[in-house]
Amino acid sequence: MSDGQPRERADAARNRRAILDATKALLAEHGAEAVTMDRVAAAAGVGKGTIFHRFGSRAGLLHELVGEPARALMSAVTSGPPPLGPGAPARERLLAYFDAMTRLVIDNIELVVAYHAVPPHPQREEFHSFWAAHITALLREARPDLDAETVGALLLAPLGGELVPHMVRTGAADRLLTAVRELVESVLRTP
């Protein structure tokens, strides 16, 4: 049964995965600034032209790496098991979401740093709108007395700031995770 999408050849799928995995490994080992298309090609065992043909540019490659975990988290939020997915109280879902988003950023910190140096992801607005709507809906349910839209944006904003890479790179990822949770819990406390 076909969904109308052309099927990817097996060798193309293997090359795609090798390129993405090599890029992730290089980001983790050398940091965002040191990842070049030449290094990715060598690490993936493909020609540089294969990368450009598949992803168009370094930005396209980074966009694909950013998109994968973002889409996975979106799927978990909409159809995964509770408390991240539907079926748990709003308070628990909100805490689970911020835990998951913070872990996503921590686990991909060099990718996040590299992403900030390229043009925005083509689905950036879709991703941001999804997170904003999710957080706002849960805050409205858990704390109807708040300006859920603004408070939600304020809760999410620090994860895109300069403090996060600094904390992760200096070994304070656990402190970051705890602090984000404490911040969200403080907002969830009713006056």
C-alpha positions as CSV (number, residue, x, y, z in Angstrom):
1,M,0.0,0.0,0.0
2,S,1.4,3.4,-1.0
3,D,0.8,6.7,0.7
4,G,1.7,8.6,-2.5
5,Q,5.3,9.3,-1.4
6,P,8.1,7.9,-3.5
7,R,9.9,5.1,-1.8
8,E,13.5,5.8,-0.8
9,R,16.1,3.3,-2.3
10,A,17.8,1.2,0.3
11,D,21.2,2.5,-0.5
12,A,19.9,6.1,-0.3
13,A,18.3,5.4,3.1
14,R,21.6,3.9,4.4
15,N,23.6,6.9,3.1
16,R,21.1,9.3,4.7
17,R,21.3,7.6,8.1
18,A,25.1,7.4,7.8
19,I,25.3,11.1,7.1
20,L,23.0,12.0,10.0
21,D,24.7,9.7,12.4
22,A,28.2,11.0,11.4
23,T,27.1,14.6,11.8
24,K,25.7,13.9,15.3
25,A,28.9,12.1,16.3
26,L,31.1,15.0,15.0
27,L,28.9,17.6,16.7
28,A,29.2,15.7,20.0
29,E,32.9,15.1,19.7
30,H,34.1,18.4,18.2
31,G,31.4,20.9,18.7
32,A,29.3,22.9,16.3
33,E,32.1,25.1,15.0
34,A,34.3,22.2,13.9
35,V,31.7,20.3,11.8
36,T,32.3,20.8,8.1
37,M,30.8,19.0,5.1
38,D,34.2,17.5,4.3
39,R,34.4,16.0,7.8
40,V,30.9,14.7,7.6
41,A,31.5,13.1,4.2
42,A,34.7,11.4,5.4
43,A,33.0,10.2,8.6
44,A,29.9,8.9,6.8
45,G,32.0,7.2,4.0
46,V,30.2,9.1,1.3
47,G,31.2,11.8,-1.2
48,K,30.6,15.4,-0.3
49,G,28.4,15.6,-3.4
50,T,26.1,13.0,-1.9
51,I,25.5,15.2,1.1
52,F,24.8,18.3,-1.0
53,H,22.5,16.3,-3.3
54,R,20.5,14.9,-0.3
55,F,20.4,18.0,2.0
56,G,21.3,20.9,-0.3
57,S,23.6,22.6,2.2
58,R,25.0,22.5,5.7
59,A,21.9,24.3,6.9
60,G,19.7,21.6,5.2
61,L,21.7,18.9,7.0
62,L,21.3,20.7,10.3
63,H,17.6,21.3,9.7
64,E,17.1,17.5,9.2
65,L,18.9,16.8,12.4
66,V,16.8,19.4,14.3
67,G,13.6,18.2,12.7
68,E,13.9,14.5,13.7
69,P,13.8,14.9,17.5
70,A,11.3,17.8,17.2
71,R,8.9,15.6,15.2
72,A,9.4,12.7,17.6
73,L,8.6,14.9,20.6
74,M,5.5,16.3,18.8
75,S,4.4,12.7,18.2
76,A,4.9,11.7,21.8
77,V,2.9,14.7,22.9
78,T,0.0,14.0,20.6
79,S,-0.2,10.2,20.7
80,G,2.4,8.8,23.2
81,P,1.7,7.4,26.6
82,P,0.9,9.6,29.5
83,P,2.1,11.7,31.2
84,L,3.8,13.2,28.1
85,G,1.0,12.1,25.9
86,P,-2.8,12.4,26.4
87,G,-4.5,10.9,29.5
88,A,-2.7,12.6,32.4
89,P,-3.7,15.7,34.3
90,A,-2.5,19.0,32.8
91,R,0.0,19.6,35.6
92,E,1.7,16.2,35.0
93,R,1.7,16.7,31.3
94,L,3.3,20.1,31.5
95,L,6.1,18.9,33.8
96,A,6.6,15.9,31.5
97,Y,6.8,18.1,28.4
98,F,9.4,20.5,30.0
99,D,11.4,17.5,31.2
100,A,11.4,16.0,27.7
101,M,12.1,19.4,25.9
102,T,15.0,20.1,28.3
103,R,16.4,16.7,27.8
104,L,16.1,17.1,24.0
105,V,18.1,20.3,24.2
106,I,20.7,18.9,26.6
107,D,21.1,15.7,24.4
108,N,21.5,17.8,21.3
109,I,23.3,20.9,22.6
110,E,26.0,21.1,19.9
111,L,23.3,20.7,17.3
112,V,21.3,23.5,19.0
113,V,24.4,25.8,18.9
114,A,25.0,25.0,15.2
115,Y,21.3,25.5,14.4
116,H,21.5,29.1,15.7
117,A,24.1,29.9,13.1
118,V,22.0,28.9,10.1
119,P,18.8,30.3,8.6
120,P,15.7,29.2,10.5
121,H,14.3,25.7,9.9
122,P,11.6,25.6,7.2
123,Q,9.2,24.2,9.8
124,R,10.2,26.6,12.5
125,E,6.9,28.4,12.8
126,E,5.0,25.0,12.8
127,F,7.2,23.7,15.6
128,H,7.0,26.9,17.7
129,S,3.2,27.1,17.1
130,F,2.8,23.5,18.2
131,W,4.8,24.0,21.4
132,A,3.1,27.3,22.2
133,A,-0.4,25.8,21.7
134,H,0.4,22.7,23.8
135,I,1.9,24.7,26.7
136,T,-0.9,27.3,26.6
137,A,-3.6,24.7,26.7
138,L,-2.1,22.9,29.6
139,L,-1.4,26.1,31.5
140,R,-5.0,27.2,30.9
141,E,-6.3,24.0,32.4
142,A,-3.9,23.9,35.3
143,R,-3.9,27.6,36.1
144,P,-6.9,29.4,34.5
145,D,-6.0,32.6,36.5
146,L,-2.8,33.1,34.5
147,D,-2.1,34.7,31.1
148,A,-1.2,31.2,29.8
149,E,0.0,32.3,26.4
150,T,2.6,34.8,27.8
151,V,3.6,32.7,30.8
152,G,4.1,29.7,28.5
153,A,6.3,31.6,26.2
154,L,8.3,32.9,29.1
155,L,8.8,29.3,30.4
156,L,10.0,28.1,27.1
157,A,12.2,31.0,26.1
158,P,15.2,30.2,28.4
159,L,15.7,26.9,26.7
160,G,16.8,28.8,23.6
161,G,19.1,31.2,25.4
162,E,22.8,31.4,26.0
163,L,22.7,30.0,29.6
164,V,21.7,26.5,28.4
165,P,24.8,25.7,26.3
166,H,27.0,27.2,29.0
167,M,25.5,25.0,31.7
168,V,25.5,21.8,29.5
169,R,29.1,22.4,28.3
170,T,30.3,22.9,31.9
171,G,28.7,19.7,33.2
172,A,25.7,21.3,34.9
173,A,23.0,19.6,32.8
174,D,21.4,18.0,35.8
175,R,21.2,21.4,37.5
176,L,19.5,22.8,34.4
177,L,17.0,20.0,34.3
178,T,16.2,20.4,38.0
179,A,15.9,24.2,37.7
180,V,13.6,24.1,34.7
181,R,11.4,21.6,36.6
182,E,11.4,23.9,39.7
183,L,10.5,26.9,37.5
184,V,7.5,25.1,36.0
185,E,6.4,23.8,39.4
186,S,6.6,27.3,40.8
187,V,4.2,28.5,38.1
188,L,1.9,25.6,38.7
189,R,1.5,26.4,42.4
190,T,-1.9,28.1,43.0
191,P,-1.7,31.3,45.0
